[in-house]
Amino acid sequence: MKIISIYFSLLLVLFSVSSCIDHEVIPPPTNILDLNATYVGYINGTQVEFTQNVENYRGYSDKYSAIYASPSFSKLLFISEIKSFTNQRAIRLTFGSLDWDASANTTPTLTMFNDFQIANSGINLPFRDWASLIDVSSTIDGVQVEYTDQNGITWISRQSDPGQVANFTLLNQASDNTGDYSLFEVNFSCKVWRYNIQTQLDESINISNSKLRSWFKN
């Protein structure tokens, strides 16, 4: 009986020790897409290049929506920008619009987002004056380019200028823990304008042979 008692005492000690051990909790792997933005092109005849993580440049994505009562379609614009907090120069592109019925869905679904990007890939898109309020009657998709120069002055493209080119290539559509994305490349050439307060005249510069690789987020 003494041997049995010792045996059960040892089991009790082993159980107590094992129950006090902290078990390491290994979190599930984090799914993060590799989002890198780059821009290269000629601005007023000089080659300009912005690269992710060089001189603090980074890519950013944003959206702007205009909600209208049914039967009018609501509209969503997608914005992609590469900029730096230590350098004034930046390129911003506004693309749209995705039209949807806000009475059926408060925001466009992932399928709507993906289909819209696919439909506009590989075709020449017109330029639009998206800086103003979105025209509820418009059904034409298009792009607007904004360039911020070294002095912090913003120059904006106009839809009225002839000979402008913007062609999107959809590179990938994927999702991670932060959201749903369309990765793209756009080649474009256009004029951008600003109003000179001192001379009270409109001024323009040319952007040519430009390529922006970035993304839109749903």
N, C-alpha and C positions, 0 to 999 in steps of 0.2 A: 504493500500500500504506500510505503514511503517513496518508492521509485515512481509510482504513478503520480503521486502528489508533486514530486519534483518536475516530472515531465510536463504536467499541466501548468506549473508555475513558469517554466521556460516559454511555453507557448503564449502565455499571457503577456510576458515581457516582450517577446518578439512582436506581438500584435500591437502593443502599446507604442513601441518604437516606430513601426511601419506607419501607424496612423498619424504620427507627428511629422512625417516627412512632407515638405511642401512640394507638390507636383508642378512642374513648369507648364504653363499654359502657352502653347505656341499659336499665335494668331494666324488666321488664314492669309495666304499671299495677297498682296495688294496689286490690283490690275490697273496700271497707269500707262496710257499711250505715250509714245515718244513724239511730242509736239514741238517741232522746230520750224521757225519762220526765217526766211531769207528774202532779201530784195536786192536786185541789181538792175541798173538801167542808166540811161543818159538823161540828165536834167540840165537843160540849157546848154547842151553840148559837152557837159562834164560827166564822166562816169561816177556813179554813186553806188555804194554797196552797204547794206545793213545785214548783219549776221547775228543770229541768236547767240547770246552770251558773249558777244564781242562789243566792247565799249558800252556795256550794260543794255544792249538792245534785247528786246523780248517781243514775242508775238502776243497779241490780245484779241479776244473775240467779244462782241457785244451784239445786242438786238434792239430794234425799235419797232413797236407795234402800234397800229392805229385800229381801234375797235369800232365797228359800225353795226348798227341794228340791222337784222335780217329784213328784207332779202339782200341787202348790200353785203358784199364780202368784206371781211376784215383783212388787214394787210400786215405782213411782217417783213422787215428789212433785216438783213444780216450784215454785220460790220466786222471787218478784220483789219488789224493795224499792227505795224511793227514800229516800236518807238523805244526811247531810252530816257531814263531820268537824269542823265548827265549830258545829253546832247539834244539840242532843239529839233534837229531834223527828224522827220517821220513821214511814213506813207500810210494812208488810211483808205480803205476801199469799202464802199457801201453797195450792196447787191440786193436786188429784190424785184418785185415783191411776191412773196408767197401769199396767195389768196385762200382764205378758208371761211367757213360759216361758224362764227363764234357762238351762235345759239346751240350748235350741236357739240362743239368742243371748245373749251375755254382757251386752249392753246393748240397749235397744230400737233398732230401725232407724229411719232417717229417715222411712220410710213410716208406721211405727207412731206416731212423734211427731206427724207432720202430721195423720194420721187422728184421733188423740185430741183434738187442738186443734179440728179441724173439727167433730167430733161434739158438743163441748160449747159451741159458739158459738151464740148466739141463743136460749138456753134459760135458765130460772131454775134456778140450782144451789143445793142445800142447803148448810148450814154443817156443818162437821165439826170434831171435836176432834183435829186433826192433831198437836198438841204432844206427845201421848202416842205410844207405839209404834204403828206401823201395824197395824191389825187384819187378820190374814191371811184371815179369813173374810168380810170386807166386800167388797161389789161396788158400793158407792154412791160416785160421785164427789162432790166437794164442795170448799168453800173454807174457809179460816180467815184472819181478819184480826188483825194485831197492830199496835198503836199505841204508840209510845214518846213520852212527854210531855216537856215542857221540863226536867223534873227527872231524866230518864233512867229513869223508871218505865215498865215495859211492861204494857200492858193487852191482853187476849186475848179474842176472841169465843168463844162457846159454842154448840154445836149445839142445846142444849136451849131456847134463847130463841125464842119465837114471833115471826112477822112479819118475819123477816129476809129481805133480798133481795140476790142477787148475780147479775148477768147479764153474760156475756162477749160481746164482739163481736170476732171475728177480723178484723184489718185487713190483714195480709199475712203470707205465709210466704216466706222467702228465705234465701239462704246467702251468706257472704262468706269471706274468707281466715281468719276467726277461728271460724267455725262455722255452725250451722244455727239459725234463729230463727223464732219465731212472735210477731209484733207484735200486741198486743191492746189493747182498751179494756174496762174493767169498771166498771159502775155498781153501787153497793152501799150498803146501809143496815143497821146492826146495833148491838148493844150490845157493849162490850168491858169486861173485868173485871180486877180485881187484888185480891190479898189484902193488907189493911192489917195489918201486924205489930203496930202500936201498939194498934189497937182490936180486933184479932183478928176482923175482920169482912170480908166480901166487899163490894167497892164497884164500881160500874159507871158508865160514861158512855156517851152516845149518839153514834154516828157516823151522819150522814144526808146524803142527796143528794150522795154522794161519787162521784168519777170518777178512776180511776187509768188512765193510759195508759203502757204499758211493754212488756216482752217476756219471753218464756221462751226459754231456750237448750237445745237438745238435747244 
